[in-house]
């Protein structure tokens, strides 16, 4: 499952955590040898995202913002550190605490026995504090720290690393449990990215499970191939963000947990994780049985339906998608539909899948047995690529544009298509520059 990351982490629809990094014109470390150069294989002191999803890599008194660009003094990003004569940091993390909005998404930076709290790049009043005031029971002089939201850990937690020990701090109860993970390298920094956890050591990183500490196969890997853009490193690192007028979707869907997936060719991309970057992965990474792309995808009752040719694959949603026994099944047997499917969607809290084939929309009641087409109506469009229904209505995608309808009824009764709207960077992470 992890080899796909090796092949495609920096490929295709987005190549950076921050879109703007592609266009910044900075002096490079090679041009200013006084700056540290992460492409030389540095060991980071700390890594953390901020409240806007910008990721900072710390080394000494400098930090890098995102994948691209040179180091800058970290006081440029975190105002107030300079007045406390901070010249390096031990650890940092972004707090996940949705029940306490006063602390949620704040960045905590640790040095020796002190903790600094930042929001909007500004040091909060009352900081720095002794660590024990905010994190009683956590040892000082840390090696690394990383947040772990409920659902990935048992509760909203923070993992603090010191040597081979990990101190698991429960944000709600303010209690600490200590485990020893001798099989994990000693982490000098740790990073949660797209719901995966990485221990950085030297210029390498190792993926691990945040509850058990289990190391994923195929690690360690060189960070320069993945978490920064360096000459002669990376997979597709010399590629580019596609132009918005080049984007073409095969399918798009939002599941019951709010995860939105875009499919294009052999790849998919999570759109709801845009704050931590838009990145594409092979479809087989999440749905390993679907090896040749998809024609249409829709979500219904904690399941995701992937249609390819005359087959339907149904997966149970969860931390990982699991193919339901005896699938795939025929499109005709599962949905009562025959022929090429261009797009399909189910609206929130409804039980009808709307299947688009050519210039027609066909409705199938998902609660019926057997499932058959209950309504078959013409559409004002043909050549549709994908469709999505949400609280704001229905979006129909065709090439690099989409059409917005207030409801399924508006779509099915329309005789003239509305004005097409262009796909924009905020929607797909593409490049709209001329």
C-alpha positions as CSV (number, residue, x, y, z in Angstrom):
1,X,0.0,0.0,0.0
2,X,2.9,2.4,0.7
3,X,4.8,1.9,-2.6
4,X,2.2,4.1,-4.3
5,X,3.4,7.0,-2.2
6,X,6.9,6.5,-3.5
7,X,5.6,6.6,-7.1
8,X,3.3,9.5,-7.0
9,X,3.3,11.8,-3.9
10,X,4.6,14.8,-5.9
11,X,2.8,13.9,-9.1
12,X,0.0,15.5,-11.0
13,X,-2.7,17.7,-9.7
14,X,-0.7,19.4,-7.0
15,X,3.0,19.4,-6.2
16,X,3.1,21.6,-3.0
17,X,1.5,22.0,0.3
18,X,1.1,25.7,-0.6
19,X,0.0,26.7,-4.1
20,X,1.7,30.1,-3.8
21,X,5.1,28.4,-3.3
22,X,5.2,27.6,-7.0
23,X,5.3,31.2,-7.8
24,X,7.5,32.8,-5.1
25,X,10.8,34.3,-6.4
26,X,13.2,33.9,-3.5
27,X,16.9,33.9,-3.3
28,X,18.0,30.3,-2.9
29,X,20.3,28.8,-0.4
30,X,22.8,28.2,-3.1
31,X,22.9,31.9,-3.9
32,X,23.2,32.8,-0.2
33,X,25.5,30.2,1.6
34,X,24.7,31.8,4.9
35,X,21.3,30.2,4.8
36,X,20.8,26.5,5.7
37,X,19.9,24.4,2.7
38,X,17.5,21.5,3.4
39,X,18.4,19.9,0.1
40,X,21.8,19.1,1.7
41,X,20.2,16.6,4.0
42,X,19.5,18.4,7.2
43,X,17.9,17.0,10.3
44,X,14.9,19.2,11.3
45,X,14.4,20.4,14.8
46,X,10.6,20.5,14.5
47,X,7.8,20.5,11.9
48,X,4.3,21.9,12.3
49,X,1.5,23.3,10.3
50,X,-0.2,26.6,11.4
51,X,-3.9,27.4,11.5
52,X,-3.9,28.2,7.8
53,X,-2.3,24.9,6.8
54,X,1.1,26.4,6.1
55,X,3.8,23.9,7.1
56,X,7.0,25.1,8.8
57,X,10.2,23.1,9.0
58,X,12.6,24.4,11.7
59,X,16.4,24.2,11.8
60,X,18.4,26.3,14.2
61,X,17.2,29.8,14.1
62,X,15.6,29.4,10.7
63,X,12.5,27.9,9.2
64,X,11.1,27.0,5.8
65,X,7.5,27.7,4.9
66,X,6.1,24.9,2.7
67,X,7.9,22.7,0.2
68,X,9.7,25.4,-1.8
69,X,11.8,28.5,-1.1
70,X,14.8,29.2,1.1
71,X,15.0,29.3,4.9
72,X,14.2,32.5,6.7
73,X,14.7,33.5,10.3
74,X,11.8,31.8,12.2
75,X,11.0,35.1,13.9
76,X,9.7,36.3,10.5
77,X,6.9,33.7,10.9
78,X,6.4,33.6,14.7
79,X,6.5,37.1,16.1
80,X,7.8,37.3,19.6
81,X,10.4,34.5,19.7
82,X,13.2,37.0,19.0
83,X,12.3,39.1,22.1
84,X,12.9,35.9,24.2
85,X,16.3,35.2,22.6
86,X,15.2,31.9,21.1
87,X,17.8,30.5,18.7
88,X,16.4,27.0,18.2
89,X,13.4,25.0,19.2
90,X,13.0,21.5,20.5
91,X,9.5,20.6,19.2
92,X,6.3,22.1,17.8
93,X,2.7,21.0,17.0
94,X,-0.6,22.5,16.0
95,X,-3.3,21.7,18.6
96,X,-6.5,19.9,17.6
97,X,-9.1,20.7,20.2
98,X,-12.4,21.6,18.6
99,X,-14.2,21.5,22.0
100,X,-12.1,24.4,23.1
101,X,-12.0,27.0,20.4
102,X,-9.7,29.3,22.4
103,X,-6.9,26.7,21.9
104,X,-7.9,24.9,18.7
105,X,-5.4,25.3,15.9
106,X,-2.9,27.2,18.0
107,X,0.7,26.4,17.4
108,X,2.8,25.4,20.4
109,X,6.6,25.7,20.3
110,X,8.8,24.1,22.9
111,X,12.3,25.0,24.1
112,X,13.9,23.4,27.1
113,X,11.3,23.7,29.9
114,X,9.2,26.5,28.3
115,X,6.3,26.5,25.9
116,X,5.2,29.3,23.6
117,X,1.7,29.5,22.1
118,X,1.0,31.3,18.8
119,X,-2.1,32.1,16.8
120,X,-2.0,34.1,13.6
121,X,1.8,34.2,13.8
122,X,1.6,36.2,17.1
123,X,2.7,35.1,20.6
124,X,-0.2,34.9,23.0
125,X,-0.4,36.9,26.1
126,X,1.1,35.1,29.1
127,X,3.6,33.1,27.1
128,X,6.1,31.7,27.4
129,X,5.1,29.5,30.3
130,X,6.7,26.7,32.2
131,X,5.7,23.5,30.3
132,X,4.1,22.0,33.4
133,X,1.5,24.8,33.5
134,X,0.0,23.6,30.2
135,X,1.3,20.0,29.9
136,X,1.8,18.7,33.3
137,X,3.5,15.3,33.3
138,X,5.2,15.8,30.0
139,X,9.0,15.8,30.2
140,X,11.0,18.8,29.3
141,X,13.8,19.1,26.7
142,X,11.7,17.2,24.1
143,X,12.8,15.7,20.8
144,X,9.5,16.0,18.9
145,X,5.7,16.5,19.2
146,X,2.7,15.9,16.9
147,X,-1.1,16.3,17.3
148,X,-3.3,13.2,17.0
149,X,-7.1,14.0,16.6
150,X,-9.8,11.7,18.0
151,X,-10.6,9.0,15.5
152,X,-6.9,8.6,14.7
153,X,-6.0,8.3,18.4
154,X,-8.6,7.3,21.0
155,X,-9.1,10.9,22.1
156,X,-7.7,14.3,21.0
157,X,-4.1,13.8,22.0
158,X,-0.6,15.0,21.5
159,X,2.3,12.6,21.1
160,X,5.5,13.9,22.8
161,X,8.8,12.1,21.9
162,X,11.9,11.9,24.0
163,X,14.4,9.2,23.2
164,X,12.5,5.9,22.5
165,X,9.6,6.9,24.8
166,X,6.4,8.5,23.6
167,X,4.3,10.4,26.1
168,X,0.6,10.5,25.0
169,X,-1.1,13.6,26.4
170,X,-4.9,13.4,26.5
171,X,-6.1,17.0,25.9
172,X,-9.4,16.5,27.6
173,X,-8.3,14.8,30.8
174,X,-4.8,16.3,30.8
175,X,-3.4,12.9,31.7
176,X,-0.2,11.3,30.3
177,X,0.5,7.7,29.4
178,X,4.0,6.7,28.5
179,X,5.0,4.0,26.0
180,X,8.3,2.8,24.7
181,X,8.6,2.2,20.9
182,X,12.1,0.8,20.5
183,X,11.3,-0.2,16.8
184,X,10.8,3.4,15.9
185,X,13.9,5.6,15.2
186,X,14.6,8.4,17.6
187,X,12.5,11.2,16.2
188,X,14.0,14.7,16.0
189,X,10.7,16.0,14.6
190,X,7.3,14.5,13.8
191,X,4.6,15.5,11.4
192,X,1.0,14.5,10.8
193,X,0.1,15.0,7.1
194,X,-3.1,13.9,5.3
195,X,-4.0,11.6,8.3
196,X,-0.6,9.8,8.2
197,X,2.2,10.1,10.8
198,X,5.9,10.6,10.1
199,X,8.9,10.4,12.3
200,X,11.8,12.4,10.9
201,X,15.4,11.4,11.8
202,X,18.5,12.6,10.0
203,X,17.4,13.4,6.4
204,X,15.0,10.4,6.4
205,X,11.5,9.8,7.7
206,X,9.5,6.8,8.8
207,X,5.8,6.4,8.7
208,X,4.3,5.0,11.9
209,X,0.9,4.2,13.5
210,X,0.0,6.8,16.1
211,X,-1.5,4.3,18.5
212,X,0.8,1.3,18.3
213,X,3.9,2.8,16.9
214,X,4.0,0.1,14.3
215,X,6.3,1.1,11.4
216,X,4.9,0.8,7.9
217,X,6.8,-1.4,5.4
218,X,9.3,0.3,3.0
219,X,10.7,2.9,5.4
220,X,12.9,4.9,6.1
221,X,12.8,7.1,3.0
222,X,14.7,10.3,2.1
223,X,12.7,13.4,2.9
224,X,14.1,15.2,0.0
225,X,12.1,13.0,-2.3
226,X,8.8,14.0,-0.7
227,X,8.7,16.9,1.6
228,X,10.7,19.5,-0.3
229,X,11.6,20.2,-3.9
230,X,15.3,19.6,-4.5
231,X,17.3,19.2,-7.7
232,X,17.8,15.5,-8.6
233,X,15.3,14.4,-6.0
234,X,11.6,13.7,-6.0
235,X,9.1,11.8,-8.1
236,X,7.7,14.1,-10.7
237,X,9.4,17.0,-9.0
238,X,9.9,18.8,-12.3
239,X,6.2,18.6,-13.1
240,X,3.8,21.5,-12.8
241,X,0.4,22.3,-11.4
242,X,-2.0,21.8,-14.3
243,X,-3.7,24.8,-15.8
244,X,-7.4,25.1,-14.8
245,X,-8.4,25.0,-18.4
246,X,-6.7,21.6,-18.7
247,X,-8.5,19.9,-15.8
248,X,-10.8,17.0,-16.7
249,X,-12.6,15.0,-14.1
250,X,-13.8,11.4,-14.3
251,X,-15.8,11.5,-11.0
252,X,-16.3,13.4,-7.8
253,X,-18.1,12.5,-4.6
254,X,-18.5,13.5,-0.9
255,X,-19.0,10.7,1.6
256,X,-21.0,10.8,4.8
257,X,-18.0,11.8,6.9
258,X,-17.5,14.9,4.7
259,X,-14.5,13.6,2.7
260,X,-14.6,14.8,-0.8
261,X,-12.8,12.8,-3.5
262,X,-11.9,13.9,-7.0
263,X,-11.0,11.2,-9.6
264,X,-9.0,11.8,-12.8
265,X,-7.4,9.0,-14.8
266,X,-5.6,6.5,-12.4
267,X,-5.4,9.1,-9.6
268,X,-7.6,10.6,-6.9
269,X,-7.3,13.6,-4.7
270,X,-8.9,14.6,-1.4
271,X,-10.4,18.1,-1.7
272,X,-11.5,18.5,1.9
273,X,-7.8,18.4,3.1
274,X,-7.0,21.5,1.1
275,X,-5.7,23.3,4.2
276,X,-2.9,20.8,4.4
277,X,-2.4,20.8,0.6
278,X,-4.0,19.2,-2.4
279,X,-2.2,16.1,-3.5
280,X,-3.0,13.2,-5.8
281,X,-2.5,9.5,-5.2
282,X,-3.2,6.3,-7.2
283,X,-6.8,5.1,-6.9
284,X,-5.4,1.7,-5.8
285,X,-4.0,3.4,-2.7
286,X,-7.5,3.6,-1.2
287,X,-9.5,1.2,-3.4
288,X,-6.9,-1.4,-4.4
289,X,-9.2,-3.6,-6.5
290,X,-10.0,-0.7,-8.8
291,X,-7.0,-0.7,-11.1
292,X,-8.1,1.1,-14.3
293,X,-9.7,4.3,-13.2
294,X,-13.4,5.0,-12.8
295,X,-16.3,6.1,-14.9
296,X,-18.5,7.4,-12.0
297,X,-18.5,7.4,-8.2
298,X,-21.2,8.1,-5.6
299,X,-21.6,7.8,-1.9
300,X,-24.6,6.4,0.1
301,X,-25.1,5.3,3.7
302,X,-21.4,5.0,4.8
303,X,-20.5,3.3,1.5
304,X,-18.8,4.5,-1.7
305,X,-19.8,3.1,-5.1
306,X,-17.2,3.0,-7.8
307,X,-18.4,2.3,-11.3
308,X,-16.1,1.1,-14.0
309,X,-17.4,-0.3,-17.3
310,X,-20.2,-2.8,-16.4
311,X,-19.0,-3.4,-12.9
312,X,-19.9,-1.8,-9.5
313,X,-17.4,-1.9,-6.6
314,X,-18.9,-1.1,-3.2
315,X,-16.7,-0.2,-0.3
316,X,-17.5,0.3,3.4
317,X,-16.3,3.6,4.7
318,X,-14.0,3.9,7.7
319,X,-10.4,4.7,8.5
320,X,-9.7,2.5,5.4
321,X,-12.1,1.5,2.7
322,X,-13.0,-2.2,2.7
323,X,-14.5,-3.9,-0.4
324,X,-17.8,-5.6,0.6
325,X,-17.8,-9.3,0.1
326,X,-18.8,-10.7,-3.3
327,X,-18.1,-7.4,-5.1
328,X,-17.7,-6.2,-7.8
329,X,-21.1,-7.0,-9.2
330,X,-22.7,-6.2,-12.6
331,X,-24.0,-2.7,-13.1
332,X,-27.3,-4.2,-14.3
333,X,-27.7,-6.5,-11.3
334,X,-26.8,-3.8,-8.8
335,X,-28.5,-0.7,-10.1
336,X,-30.7,-2.0,-13.0
337,X,-28.7,0.1,-15.4
338,X,-27.0,-0.9,-18.6
339,X,-24.5,0.8,-20.8
340,X,-21.8,3.4,-20.3
341,X,-22.2,5.6,-17.1
342,X,-20.9,9.1,-17.4
343,X,-21.6,10.4,-13.9
344,X,-23.7,9.6,-10.9
345,X,-24.7,11.3,-7.6
346,X,-26.8,11.0,-4.5
347,X,-27.9,14.2,-2.7
348,X,-27.5,14.4,1.1
349,X,-30.2,12.6,3.1
350,X,-31.8,11.2,0.0
351,X,-32.1,7.6,-1.3
352,X,-32.1,8.0,-5.1
353,X,-29.0,7.7,-7.2
354,X,-29.1,9.9,-10.3
355,X,-27.3,8.1,-13.1
356,X,-26.2,10.2,-16.1
357,X,-25.8,8.4,-19.4
358,X,-25.3,10.5,-22.5
359,X,-28.0,13.1,-22.6
360,X,-30.3,11.5,-20.1
361,X,-30.6,11.3,-16.3
362,X,-32.0,8.1,-14.9
363,X,-33.2,7.8,-11.3
364,X,-32.8,4.6,-9.2
365,X,-34.3,4.1,-5.7
366,X,-31.5,2.6,-3.6
367,X,-34.0,1.3,-1.0
368,X,-35.9,-0.8,-3.6
369,X,-35.4,-4.5,-4.3
370,X,-34.7,-5.1,-7.0
371,X,-33.4,-1.8,-8.1
372,X,-34.8,-0.5,-11.4
373,X,-34.9,2.8,-13.3
374,X,-37.9,4.7,-11.9
375,X,-37.6,7.9,-14.0
376,X,-35.8,8.6,-17.2
377,X,-35.5,12.2,-18.4
378,X,-33.5,14.2,-21.0
379,X,-30.8,16.6,-20.0
380,X,-29.9,19.9,-21.7
381,X,-26.2,18.7,-21.8
382,X,-24.3,15.9,-23.3
383,X,-20.7,14.8,-22.8
384,X,-20.9,15.1,-19.0
385,X,-17.7,14.0,-17.1
386,X,-18.8,14.1,-13.4
387,X,-21.4,15.4,-11.0
388,X,-21.8,16.3,-7.3
389,X,-24.7,17.2,-5.1
390,X,-24.4,19.1,-1.9
391,X,-26.2,21.6,0.3
392,X,-25.6,24.3,-2.4
393,X,-27.2,22.3,-5.2
394,X,-25.9,20.2,-8.1
395,X,-22.7,20.7,-10.0
396,X,-22.3,19.1,-13.4
397,X,-18.7,19.0,-14.7
398,X,-17.8,19.1,-18.4
399,X,-14.2,19.6,-19.4
400,X,-12.7,22.6,-17.5
401,X,-16.1,24.1,-16.7
402,X,-19.1,23.2,-14.5
403,X,-22.8,24.0,-14.5
404,X,-24.6,24.8,-11.2
405,X,-28.2,23.9,-10.6
406,X,-30.2,24.8,-7.5
407,X,-31.6,21.2,-7.2
408,X,-32.0,17.9,-8.9
409,X,-35.5,19.0,-10.0
410,X,-34.0,22.1,-11.6
411,X,-31.5,20.0,-13.4
412,X,-34.0,17.4,-14.7
413,X,-36.6,19.9,-15.9
414,X,-34.2,22.4,-17.5
415,X,-34.3,22.7,-21.2
416,X,-31.5,25.1,-21.6
417,X,-28.1,24.8,-19.9
418,X,-27.1,27.6,-17.6
419,X,-23.9,29.7,-18.2
420,X,-20.8,27.5,-17.7
421,X,-18.6,28.4,-14.8
422,X,-14.8,27.9,-14.9
423,X,-13.0,25.5,-12.6
424,X,-10.9,27.7,-10.3
425,X,-7.9,27.1,-8.0
426,X,-10.0,27.2,-4.9
427,X,-12.0,24.3,-6.2
428,X,-9.4,22.0,-7.7
429,X,-6.0,23.4,-6.8
430,X,-5.2,24.2,-10.4
431,X,-3.3,27.1,-11.9
432,X,-5.4,29.9,-13.5
433,X,-2.5,32.1,-14.5
434,X,-2.3,33.0,-18.2
